[in-house]
């Protein structure tokens, strides 16, 4: 029966050590030193890893999402098998758009098939529940133009011409509230350039009545009115 091998260099007797060749001694001592150095390195690395495992959001700057208990856990195979199929589920109400009432429809067009899809025979009668499709359209944009005429009349007593005057209309903006609000919305909230907004307004006018929306700014006039009859500038006199 073979004797058990020594587990440390101290278990080697002096007589055996003396009989050991010098080359073997140098190898054994070098190997022992190398293994001890590796052991110390692995021991330090193990301590560092244990310290990292003990860290969490309570005792370090790690976020709670990186805590050991909050990490992602792969789903079990049974959960994958129970996954619902794609598309609408049984018993779920759909989200189809509601129809407008017939009173809101501009036109109602009835479509009837003329011949049978199977034998080609002529078809007659009515379907009590036809398949309905409603198309919604934006009405054409037609500019509403309001012209204001300020007349000047000559007094029969003193000869002074008095012109009707409205400071808000004459010195105000040449465009109405809706178009000014639309321009502000497009150029402000939607950050469209002035050129693009002006082009959009120009393109939405009827071709035969198209007038360029140049400037979109207030057109201020002076406090005097040029009299067409006399050709001289006279002050405005309110009647």
SVG drawing of the C-alpha trace seen along z (x, -y; Angstrom):
<svg xmlns="http://www.w3.org/2000/svg" viewBox="-87 -129 109 131">
<polyline fill="none" stroke="black" stroke-width="0.4" points="0.0,0.0 1.4,-3.4 2.0,-6.0 -0.1,-9.2 1.6,-12.2 2.7,-15.1 0.4,-18.1 3.0,-20.6 6.8,-21.0 7.0,-20.6 5.9,-17.0 9.0,-16.1 11.6,-14.6 15.1,-16.0 16.6,-12.8 14.3,-12.9 15.0,-16.5 18.8,-15.9 18.4,-13.1 16.4,-15.4 18.4,-16.7 19.1,-20.4 17.2,-20.9 14.0,-19.4 14.4,-21.6 14.7,-24.8 11.6,-23.7 9.6,-23.0 10.5,-26.2 9.8,-28.3 6.5,-26.5 5.4,-27.0 6.2,-30.7 4.3,-31.1 1.2,-29.3 1.2,-31.4 1.4,-34.6 -1.6,-33.4 -3.5,-32.5 -3.1,-36.0 -4.3,-37.6 -7.3,-35.3 -8.1,-36.0 -8.0,-39.8 -10.2,-39.5 -12.7,-37.3 -13.0,-39.9 -13.6,-42.7 -16.3,-40.7 -18.0,-39.9 -17.9,-43.6 -19.6,-44.5 -22.3,-41.9 -23.1,-43.5 -23.5,-46.9 -27.1,-48.1 -29.1,-51.3 -29.2,-51.7 -25.5,-51.7 -24.0,-53.0 -24.7,-55.3 -26.2,-52.5 -29.7,-53.1 -32.5,-50.9 -32.9,-49.3 -29.5,-47.6 -30.4,-45.9 -30.1,-42.1 -33.8,-41.6 -35.0,-44.0 -33.0,-42.5 -34.7,-41.1 -35.8,-37.6 -36.4,-35.5 -40.0,-34.4 -40.7,-30.8 -41.5,-28.5 -45.1,-28.1 -45.6,-31.9 -44.5,-32.1 -46.9,-29.3 -49.8,-31.3 -49.1,-34.4 -52.2,-35.7 -52.3,-35.7 -51.9,-38.9 -54.9,-40.9 -58.4,-41.4 -59.2,-39.1 -62.4,-37.1 -65.1,-39.2 -63.3,-42.5 -65.3,-45.4 -63.8,-47.0 -62.9,-50.7 -64.5,-51.4 -65.4,-55.0 -69.0,-56.0 -71.1,-57.1 -72.4,-60.7 -76.2,-61.0 -77.8,-61.0 -78.8,-64.7 -75.1,-65.6 -74.4,-63.9 -74.3,-66.2 -75.1,-63.3 -76.1,-59.7 -75.3,-57.5 -76.8,-54.0 -74.7,-51.4 -76.5,-48.3 -74.9,-45.3 -76.3,-44.7 -75.5,-41.0 -75.0,-37.9 -71.3,-37.2 -72.0,-33.4 -74.3,-33.0 -74.4,-36.4 -78.2,-36.9 -79.7,-40.3 -80.4,-41.4 -83.3,-43.4 -84.6,-44.5 -83.1,-46.3 -80.7,-45.4 -82.2,-46.3 -78.8,-46.6 -76.3,-47.7 -72.6,-48.1 -72.0,-51.7 -68.9,-53.8 -68.7,-57.5 -66.1,-59.9 -65.3,-63.1 -64.0,-66.0 -62.8,-69.5 -65.0,-72.1 -63.1,-74.4 -61.7,-77.5 -63.4,-80.6 -62.2,-84.0 -64.8,-86.3 -64.1,-89.8 -65.7,-92.8 -65.2,-96.1 -65.7,-99.4 -66.3,-102.6 -65.9,-105.9 -67.7,-108.6 -66.8,-112.3 -69.7,-114.7 -69.6,-118.5 -71.5,-120.7 -74.0,-123.0 -73.5,-125.7 -69.8,-126.1 -68.4,-124.0 -66.3,-121.8 -66.0,-118.1 -66.6,-115.6 -65.6,-112.0 -66.9,-109.1 -64.2,-107.6 -63.5,-104.5 -60.1,-104.5 -60.2,-100.7 -61.0,-99.7 -58.8,-102.2 -55.7,-101.9 -56.3,-98.3 -55.1,-95.1 -56.3,-94.3 -57.1,-90.7 -59.8,-89.3 -59.4,-87.7 -59.6,-84.1 -56.8,-84.5 -54.6,-86.4 -55.1,-83.6 -54.3,-81.0 -51.1,-82.8 -50.1,-83.1 -50.8,-79.4 -48.7,-78.2 -45.8,-80.5 -45.8,-80.3 -46.8,-76.9 -45.9,-74.9 -42.8,-77.1 -43.5,-77.5 -41.6,-80.2 -43.4,-83.3 -42.8,-82.3 -44.4,-78.9 -47.4,-80.3 -47.9,-82.9 -47.7,-80.2 -50.2,-78.1 -52.7,-80.9 -52.1,-81.8 -52.7,-78.2 -56.0,-77.9 -57.6,-80.7 -59.8,-80.2 -57.7,-80.7 -60.0,-83.3 -60.1,-85.4 -56.5,-84.8 -54.9,-87.8 -51.4,-87.4 -51.3,-87.6 -48.2,-89.7 -46.9,-91.1 -49.8,-90.1 -49.0,-93.3 -51.0,-96.3 -51.3,-99.0 -51.3,-102.3 -52.4,-105.5 -52.0,-109.1 -54.5,-111.1 -55.4,-113.1 -57.4,-111.9 -56.6,-112.8 -59.7,-114.4 -60.2,-113.0 -62.4,-115.9 -60.1,-118.8 -56.8,-117.1 -55.7,-118.6 -55.2,-117.0 -57.9,-118.0 -58.4,-117.1 -61.1,-114.5 -64.2,-116.1 -66.7,-113.8 -70.3,-114.4"/>
</svg>
